[in-house]
Amino acid sequence: MAADDRLNDPQTVDELLARRLRDAHRRVRALALPQEEQARLARRLLAICDVAKRDIAHAAARLDAFIAYLDGTFDTPSRRNMPHGD
C-alpha cells in the first residue's frame, strides 16, 4: 500500500504514533462486534487522532489505555466497583 510506505520504519515520535493509530484502526475494523460497539470504538480512536494534532504525549497515553482496553488489561475499575456518590 502506498499509504504505508512512510510508516514502515518509523523514525520520529509522530511517525511511531501514526503507525500505532493505523494499527489500532485496523484492529477495531477486524473485531467481530456489533456495529454500535465497533462505531463507539472508532469514535474513541478518532478522538485520540484529534488530540494527537495538539499533544502527541497525551494522545500516546490515551492510545496506550485504548489498546489496553482492547487487550482486556485496562486497570481502571468499572463504575459498579465505585463507592456510591463518586
C-alpha positions in Angstrom: 0.0 0.0 0.0 1.3 3.4 -0.9 -0.1 4.9 2.4 2.0 2.5 4.4 5.4 3.4 2.8 6.2 6.2 5.2 5.2 4.2 8.2 7.2 1.0 7.6 10.3 2.3 9.5 9.1 5.0 12.0 11.9 7.5 12.8 10.1 10.1 14.9 7.6 10.0 17.8 5.0 11.4 15.4 5.6 8.6 12.9 5.5 5.9 15.6 2.2 7.3 16.9 0.8 7.4 13.4 1.7 3.7 12.9 0.2 2.7 16.2 -3.0 4.6 15.4 -3.2 2.9 12.0 -2.7 -0.5 13.6 -5.4 0.3 16.2 -7.9 1.3 13.5 -7.2 -1.9 11.6 -7.7 -3.9 14.8 -11.0 -2.3 15.5 -12.3 -2.9 12.0 -11.3 -6.6 12.3 -13.2 -7.2 15.6 -16.3 -9.3 15.4 -18.5 -6.9 17.4 -22.0 -5.4 17.0 -22.0 -2.4 14.7 -22.8 0.0 17.5 -19.8 -1.2 19.6 -17.5 -1.0 16.7 -18.7 2.5 15.9 -18.1 3.5 19.5 -14.6 2.2 19.4 -13.9 4.0 16.1 -15.2 7.3 17.6 -12.8 6.8 20.6 -9.9 6.4 18.1 -11.0 9.5 16.2 -10.9 11.5 19.4 -7.4 10.2 20.0 -6.4 11.3 16.5 -7.8 14.7 17.2 -5.8 15.0 20.4 -2.6 14.0 18.5 -2.9 17.2 16.4 -2.2 19.2 19.6 -0.5 16.9 22.1 1.5 13.9 21.0 2.3 12.7 24.5 -1.3 12.9 25.7 -2.5 11.1 22.5 0.1 8.3 23.1 -1.1 7.9 26.7 -4.7 7.7 25.6 -3.8 5.2 22.8 -2.0 3.1 25.4 -5.1 3.0 27.5 -7.3 2.2 24.5 -5.1 -0.7 23.4 -5.1 -2.0 27.0 -8.9 -1.9 26.9 -8.9 -3.9 23.7 -6.5 -6.4 25.2 -8.6 -6.7 28.3 -5.8 -5.4 30.6 -7.3 -2.0 31.4 -6.7 -1.4 35.1 -9.3 1.2 35.8 -12.2 -0.3 37.8 -15.7 -0.2 36.3 -18.4 2.0 37.8 -20.0 -0.9 39.5 -16.9 -1.1 41.7 -17.0 2.6 42.7 -18.5 3.7 46.0 -21.9 5.4 45.9 -21.6 9.1 45.4 -18.3 9.0 43.4 
